[in-house]
């Protein structure tokens, strides 16, 4: 245990003290903050040029000054003239464009064309504003001309919400956002697991290769057992990964808040602009957002977080041991080990796609099997945690994953003890199989 502790300490400290690790750990949150700033600037950007549009209304839908309210930097002015007259004297006016609304001859027509005269084509935002404003006014005009009742028409607009209810009175009640929140949370955790397995698993592989090619491992093997060296390397690199994730979990939210405050990015203004263009009521959106946040807060975090950490560590240990075994069999050329890493990467890729299906159907046979099968469970089961799978499935998955981790670590150790001292020979699957059964 003393040797194992020294190896873990060496692997951990030698990496966290590197300039590359410190720079990467700090630069990543800053890059995310910069991305938030640039994204907010782009989304909040609007044309600073002020424009005045002359409105020639032959339909009679604009009959109040409030109907021509200013939109951003664009103002409207109702003109008592023909389009031909305005076009002939356009250069002598202060207008930037002409909006012509023809007379509505057929009240039952479902489409109506308006005309926009300008030297430049209108932007997509302006097109949306004009179309929505004229569409609403034409609707009100038709209601008035056809002598329809506005309240009765509004009653026809019905939205249907599915509210899940438990059969048992003692069961936990769920809202209409429960599945959506669980799917989003599960997909996020599954994606984090997918990245973790690849990033830090490959880090273990490269670490083993570096020590093997530099012949440092020959000196270390003289004082420690190969299995202790491999296990210490896996745990040490895993600690580096957890440290990096912990720093990011703290810095990214802080930088996001600072970016929004310091650079003056008002996300509410951005959201309001998008909702105005789409014709969405802000109060409805805020109500839905409040319900979603409440649903997130009501999640059983006391079980989700510990189980996520368990699958994080279990999945990392499982695949990192295999990457360590492959790294010990690879020589100086990284390309020669690509064939050996394929059997490791294929289950990870399959589990990722199963995870996508799982968040859509968390209780399907495929989801249940994959959340128990040890090569898939580190990615698939975290995606099911928010859906509250049965306790027996979680216990069985945990037991199987622990047993598989121990078995694969033992198998990887037997391959590692031979491969780490093998030079000048390209290993194959047959060689790895032979190393596993070879006695000391």
N, C-alpha and C positions, 0 to 999 in steps of 0.2 A: 504493500500500500504506500510505503514511503517513496519508492521509485515511481509509482504511478502518479503520486501527488507532484513530484518534481517534474515529471514529463508534462503533466497538465499545466503546471505553472509556467514552464518554459514555452509551450505552444501558445499559451494565452498571452503572456507578456511580450513575447517576441513579435506578436502581430499587432497588439493594441498600441505598442510604442512606435510602430512604423509611421513615417510621415504619410505614406500612401493611405493607411487606414484612417488616420486623423483627418487628412484632407477630404477623403471620400465621405467619411461620416459627417463632417461639417458642411461640405459643399452640397451634398444631396438635399438637405432641408432648404439651404439657400437657393438652390436651383428651383425647387418646388415653389418657394416664395416668389422668385422672379417670374416663374411661369404664371402664378396667380395674378401678379401685377400686370404682366403683358396681356393675359386673357381678359382681365377686368378692363384694361384700357381699350382693348379692341372691341369688347362688347358694349362699353359705354360710349364709344366714339360716335360722334354725329357730325354731320357736315356743319361747319361753323358759318358758312355763307348764308346770309339772310335772303329769303326769296318771297316774292309776292306774286300770287296767282290770281288772275282775273277769272271770275266765275260768270259764265253766261248761262243762265238757268231758264230754259224754255219749258221746263216741266212744272215749275212752281213748287218744288219740294223744299227750297230754302226760303223761308219767309220771315225768319227772325235773325237778329244779329248774332245770337248765341249759336245758331246753326253753322256759322262760319268761324268758329273759334280757332285760334292759332294752334298749330301743331308743331312743337319744337321751334325751329327757326323759320318755319314756313307759315305765312299769313295769307288769308284769302279776302278778296274784295268782290262783292257782287256788283256787276257792271251792267248798266242798261244800254247795251249796244249789241250789234250783230258780230259774229265771228269775223266776217269779211272786213268790217270797219276796223276792228282791233288789229287784224293782220296787216291791213294797209298802213296803219299808223303805229305799228308796234314799236319801232325804234324811238318814237317820240314819247312813249309812255314809260312808266317806272315798273311795268310788269315784267316778270321773268318767264311766264307761261300763261296759257289760256286753257281753262277747263270748260268744255262745252257739254251741257246736259240737254239732250234733245227732249222734245215733248213726248209724254207717255200716252200713246194712242190706244194701246191694248192693255187693259188692266189685268188681263189673265195671262199675259206673256211672262214666262219664267226667266227670261234673260233680257238684259237691257245694256246697251253699249253707250259709253260716254267717251268723249274725245279729248285728248290732251295735246295741245300745240306748243311746241318748244323747240329751240335750237338743239337742245340736248335731251336725250332720253331720260325719263324719270327714274329715280332710284327705286329699288325694290321696296324700301320702307315707305316711300311716298306713294307708290302704287297701292300698297296695302292700306295705308291711311285713307286714301281717296276712295278706294273700292268699298271699304267697310263703312265709311261715312255716308256715301251715296246709297249704298245698299240699305242701310237702316232707315234713311229718309224716304226711299221709295217704298219700303214696307209700310211705314206709317202713312204715307200718302195713299196707298192702296186700301189700307184699313179704313181710312176716312171716306174715300170715294165709294167704296163698296158697302158702307154703313155696317161695318163689322164691329163686334164688341171686343175691345182690347183684352179685358179680363178673361173672357171665354177663350180667346186665342192663346193667351198665356197659359191657360189651364191645360192646353194640349201638349205643351212642352213638359214632358215627364221624364225624369231620370230614375233609373232603377238601381238600387244598391243591394248587394247580397250580404246580409248580416249573419255570419255563422253562429249558431246557438247549440250548446251541448244538450244531449238528451237527459243526462242526469243533472239533478238540481245542485249537486255538490261539486260538479265539474267546473273547471275554469272557463269563464265566458270569454269569447273572442270577438274582436271587431272585424270590420271589413278590410282593415289594413294588416291584419295579423300575418296572412300568408305572404303578402308583398314584402313586409319588413323582414320576415324570416328568410325569404328567398334572397333578398339583398344582403343580409347579414351572412347567410350561409355561403353565398357565392364569393363574398369578400374573404371569408376565412379560408375557403377552399383554394382561392387564388393565391393567398399568402403562403399556404402550405406548398403549393405547386412551385412557387418561386424559391422558397426556402430549400426544398430538396435539391433543386438544380444548382442554385448559387453556392450554397455551403457544402453540398456534396462534391461538386467540382473543385471547391477550395481544398478539401481533404485530398482529393486525387492529385492535384498539383503539388501540394505539400509533400506527399509521399514521393512523387517523382523527383522533386528538387533534392531531397535528402539522399535519394538513391543515386542520382547522377553525380552529386557532389561528394559521394562516398562518406558523408558524415555518419550515415547509419551504421557503417562498419564499426566505428568507434563506440557508438551508443549500444549496439548489440552486445558488446563485450561486458557490459555492466547491467543490462536489463534484458528481460525476456522480450521476444518479438511481440507477443500478445499484449504485454504491458505497454510497449511502445505504440502499437496500433490503437489500443483503447485510449491511451493518454492523448494521442493526436486527435482522435475523434471528439473526445470530451473538450479538449482545449479549443479546437476550432469552433465547436458548438457554442462554447462560452463567448467566443469572439462574436459570433452571430447574434446571440442574445443581447450582448452589450450594445451592438450596433442598432438592433431593433429598438432597444429601450431608449437609446439616445434619440433616435428618430421619432419615437412615440412622444417624447417630451418637446423636442425642438420644432417639429413640423406644425403642431397646433399654435405654438407661440409665434412662429414666423408668419403663419397665415393671418393671425390677428394683427400683428404689427404691420404687415403689408397692407391690410385693409384700412388700418387707421392712419398710418404714416403717409401712404400715397393717396389717401383720400378716395379710395374706391368704395363707393356706396352701392353695395349689392342690392339694396332695396330699390334704388333708382333703376338699376339694370333690369331687375325682375319686373318692376312696374312698367317699363318701356316695352318689354316683351309681351306682357299680359295685355297692355293696351292695344298693341298691334294684332294680337290674336283674338281680341274681344273677350278676354277672360276677366271675371270679377275677382278683384284682389281679396275681398273678404272671404270668398269661397276658398281661394287658394290658401290663405292664412289659416282658415279653419281646418282644412285637410292637413296642412303642415303640422299644426298643433296636435292633431290626432295621431299622426305618424310619430312625432317625438314622444308622445305619451306611450305609444305602443313599444317604442324602443326602450323606454325607461322601465316598462313592465316586464321586459325579458328576464328570464331566470339567470342573471349574470353570475350568481354564486356557483352555478354548475357549469355554465358555458365557458367561463374563463379558465377554471382549473382543467376541464376536459380538453379545451383547446391547447393549453400548455402541454398537457400529457401527450396529445397526438403530435404536437409540434416536436417534442423531444423524441417520442417513439419513432415517428417517421424519419426524423433526421438520423437517429442511431441506426435504424434499419438500412437506409440507403447509403449512409456514409460508410458503414462497414463494407458494403459491396464496392463502393468507389475506392476505398482504401485497398481492398484486395486487388482490384484491377490496376490501381496505381503502382502496386508492388510488382506487377507483371509487365509493366510498360518500360521500355528502355528510354533512350535519349529522344527518340522520335515520337512526338505526340500522336501523329497520324496513325501509327501502327496500333494504337489502343482504341481507335474509333470502333472497330468491330467488336471489341470486348465490352464497350460501354452501351452498345445497342440493347442488349437484354435488360439493362438497368433502366434506360430511358423509355423504353416501350411501355412498361407498366405505369410509369408516371404519366405519360401522355394519355394512355387509355383512361386512367383514373381521373384526369382533368376533364375529359369529355363526358365521362359518367357523372362527374360532379355537376356539370351544366344541366344534364337531364334530371339529376336528383333534386335540384332546387325547384324544378317544375312538378315533379312527382316524387315526393320524399318517402312515400310508403309503398312504392312499387317493389316488386320482387328483385329487380336489378339493383335498386338503391339499398335494400336490406342486405342482399348478398355482398355487394361491394363495400358496405360499411363494416362488414365482419371480416371479409377476405383481407389478410394482413398487408398485401402489396398495394391495395387500393384504399384501405380504411383510413390512413393518415390524411388523405385528401377528401374522401367522400364523407366520412363520419362528421368532421367539423361542419360540413354543409348541411347536415341533418340536425345538429344540436338545437338550433333555434326552433325546429319543428317538434321538439320534445319527443324523441323516439322512445319506445318502451325500454324500461330499465334493464330487462334481461338481454336485449340486443346490445346495449352499451357495455354491460358487464362481460358478455361473451366476446365482444369486440376488443375490450381492454385485455382480457386474459389471453386471447389468441395473439394479439399484437405483442404482448410482453414475451410470450413463449417464442414467437417468431424472431423477435429482436435478439434474444439470447442465442437461438439456434444459428441465425445468420452471422452474429458476431463470432461465435465459435468456429463456424465454417470459414469466415473471412480470416480469422486468426491463423488457421492451419495453412491457408494459401499464402498469407502474408509472410509467415516464418520462412518459407522457401523462396518466394518470389523476390523478397526484399534484398536478397544476397545473390540473385541470379543476374549476370551481365552478359551482354553480347549474344543473347538468344531471344528470338521473337516468340513470345508465348502464344499458345492457342487454347481453345476450350478443352482440348484433350490434355494439354499440359496442366492446366488448372485443376482438372479432375484428378490427374495423377498426383499432383502436389497435395491434394486434400487427403488422400489415403496413404501418403508416404509417412513412415515413422521417423522419429528423431534418430 
